[in-house]
């Protein structure tokens, strides 16, 4: 019985390909998580001082509405 199997070599590479795939997925998620943490700690803001009381207010460059402010008293 003569068998011609074209997929026999792919079965040997399955653990190697799985490890490469998991490495790529882990790399993608680690970059995403690290950049999210970095931008949470270091947001892109301008610090402006008001002329009335010397309060510092964070101004967003995108022009979006600020939902939370923190006042130091």
C-alpha positions in Angstrom: 0.0 0.0 0.0 1.6 3.2 -1.2 0.6 6.2 0.9 1.2 9.8 -0.2 0.7 12.1 2.7 1.3 15.8 2.1 0.3 16.9 5.6 2.5 14.6 7.6 5.3 17.2 7.9 2.8 19.9 9.2 1.8 17.7 12.1 5.4 17.8 13.4 5.5 21.5 13.4 2.2 22.0 15.2 3.7 22.6 18.7 6.3 25.0 17.3 3.6 26.9 15.4 1.4 27.0 18.5 4.2 28.5 20.6 5.0 31.1 17.9 1.3 32.0 17.7 0.9 32.3 21.5 4.1 34.4 21.6 2.7 36.8 19.0 -0.7 37.1 20.8 1.1 37.7 24.2 3.3 40.3 22.6 0.3 42.1 21.1 -1.6 42.2 24.4 1.5 43.2 26.4 2.1 46.1 24.1 -1.6 47.1 24.4 -1.6 46.8 28.2 1.7 48.6 28.7 0.7 51.5 26.5 -2.7 51.7 28.2 -0.9 51.9 31.6 1.6 54.4 30.3 -1.1 56.8 28.9 -3.1 56.4 32.2 -0.1 57.5 34.2 1.1 60.2 31.7 -1.9 61.7 30.0 -1.5 64.2 27.2 -2.7 67.4 29.0 -1.7 71.0 29.2 -1.6 72.5 32.7 -3.2 76.0 32.8 -3.4 78.4 35.7 -6.5 80.5 36.1 -6.1 84.2 36.8 -8.5 84.3 39.8 -7.3 81.9 42.4 -4.2 80.1 41.0 -6.1 76.9 40.5 -4.5 74.4 38.2 -6.8 73.0 35.6 -6.1 70.2 33.1 -7.0 71.2 29.6 -7.5 68.4 27.1 -6.2 68.9 23.6 -9.1 67.1 22.1 -11.7 69.6 23.2 -13.8 67.0 25.0 -15.9 67.7 28.1 -14.2 67.2 31.4 -16.3 65.1 33.7 -14.2 65.2 36.8 -12.1 67.9 38.4 -10.0 67.8 41.6 -9.6 70.9 43.7 -6.7 71.2 46.2 -7.7 73.2 49.2 
